[in-house]
Amino acid sequence: MGRFVFLLNTVEPPKHIATPPAGHEIAVVDQYAFRAQDLVGADGLLISQHLDEVHLGEHRETLEVFLDRGGTLSLNGPVARPCLDPPGQYHALPSQAAREWVIDMGAPHPITAGVAAEDLTYRRGVIGFWARGFFEVPEGATVLTRFRASRRPADWLWQRPEGGALFVHPGNDIWGYAGDATSARPVFAQFLDWASR
C-alpha cells in the first residue's frame, strides 16, 4: 500500500483523508509546518483546493525535487496561483451555462476505470461539482475526462520527462467523492492505488 502526505489548511482533515481507503497511509501535515523532509519515503502529495496558494508557491523547488525523484502530485481545484508550470493558469470555461459542464470520459486509465461520465457530471442531481474550467494540457499528457461541448480537458495525468507524475483535477477535491453511492466513489482509492504502484 502507498504512503501519502496531505497538506492541511482547514480545521480538520476531510473524512477520507483521515481514514484512507484500501489500506493506504496518509500523513496529515499542517501546510505552514510543511518541510521537504515530510516527503521522504512518500509516494504522493495530495494538494487540496483549499490551500494557501501563495505559501505553496514558496515550496516550488521542494515540489519539483519530489517529482524528479519519482513522486506523484495530485493538484485539486481551480488554482489561481500555480505552484508548478505546468499546470500553469486555470481557465474558467468561456460559457458558464450548465450544459458546458457535462463531462465525457477520455482515455481509459486505472484511475477512472469503471467510472461513468454521468456520475462525474451530476452529484446528487446537481451539475458542475466535478469541474467548471480547465488547465492547458502539456505535450504527452493523458486526458482522463473532458467537457463534452467544448472538448476542453478536465482531468489529466502527465508523466514528466524529468520523472514523477502530475495529476490535475480542476474541480472539488477528488477525495470528497469517496463516500458517494455512485461509480465516482472509487476514483480516490484508484488514484492512490495507481500512484503507489
C-alpha angles and dihedrals in degrees: 000000000000134000117220139175123221119197110220123211100155133072094270137357118272115263097255092047092051091047105029122201129249098015096297120147121229119187112205113218125183106243094230092051093049116133134174089251090066089071096053107121094004122134094201147008119221115210118192128212087241098065126119098257095195092055092045089053088062087066096054094119092050090051093048092049090050091052093044091058092053105272125143122230122201111203116191133188141024095306112204096185109034118212092204137034108248115059087046122170123001116234123203111219109267091239117045093197111133092239088066091062096063108124129218125191117252129196115351111259137161090247092062099028112142093008119134118218090225091061090055093045095050127038114185087341095307123115127217105042095108096055143330100181144020150226122230112263118239118231111278096020122135116236108218098180134009140184111266099217101043098025087224116151121259109174121020140171124211126193101207118226087226091053138272129059137262120210112193122195113174097198141057115333110285093226087065088073095055092095097047120117093226138082088273089072098088098048094097095045090046090051091052091047092050095044092052096045 
